[in-house]
Amino acid sequence: MKLVTFEAGGSDHIGVVADDALIDLARAAPSLPSSMIELISVWPAARDAVRRALDTVRPDHKISDVVLKAPVPNPRKIMAIGLNYADHVAESGQPKPERQIWFPKLTSAVNGPYAPIQLPKVSSALDYEAELVAIVGQRCRHVSKERAPEVVFGYAAGNDVSVRDWQFHTTQWMLGKSFDTHAPFGPWIVTADEIGDPHTLGIRSFVNGELRQNSNTSNLIFNVFDQIALLSQALTLEPGDVIFTGTPGGVGMAMKPPRYLKAGDVVRVEIDRIGAIEARIAPE
């Protein structure tokens, strides 16, 4: 199933995708929670009601008639891993990491899948990073790699937008990765049961229609389940937490000369069996 948060009639709703339309779960299954995090939290009990709605209820809106929001608009945590595809490591001039490299993206950076991305007033070194995003499905700690698939609720496409000069002002990347609007993901969450193995997915980015990144999640150095196993040693993972799982080679910073994003550019991220997000770059 594909689950969305969308705006219609001046308010936010959660829904399930039916082809090119949406079923508003507040109408189709009014006993269900009204926010995505709450729905994820009770998913084992809610799954059948959402499935019945998808199978029996007429859609409420065409997707084109609503505004899709980030599917989890207010996650408690956003964690992102760096240098996690070999070709990106090589183009960055770094050694292959022996340990996972983690940083937070602040939740104030969350942005919708088609909302404009801000070009900051304080930098012109704006870059894109196509990434598979994993959404945590249950509260957990000290999860083994073998059990990690059980705690993933689903997957989305994301763009780990990066302000490169700010990223490398210090050894800590958080500020350069957390500018407002710089954590778009979506356009929906595809539930994990529909994806199966997340390490078989083609992943691509385009700038103004030009293919920039083209890889497959099979090329992750530390795969999704490695990531969850490590993170959960340090953090209690909670329903709706967002994990950006790494970007392949082809980022603008690594080009000679660098090709950073400019106002008016359009950036698209596509992941097989999930979908695409797309945004225009707009001056802050």
Secondary structure, 3 states (H helix, E strand, C coil): CEEEEEEECCEEEEEEEECCEEEEHHHHCCCCCCCHHHHHHCHHHHHHHHHHHHHHCCCCEEHHHCEECCCCCCCCCEEEEECCEHHHHHHCCCCCCCCCEEEECCHHHEECCCCCEEECCCCCCEECCEEEEEEECCCECCCCCCCHHHHEEEEEEEECCEEHHHHCCCCCCHHHHCCCCCEEEEEEEEEHHHHCCHHHCEEEEEECCEEEEEEEHHHECCCHHHHHHHHHHHCCECCCCEEECCCCCCCHHHCCCCCCCCCCCEEEEEECCCEEEEEEEEEC
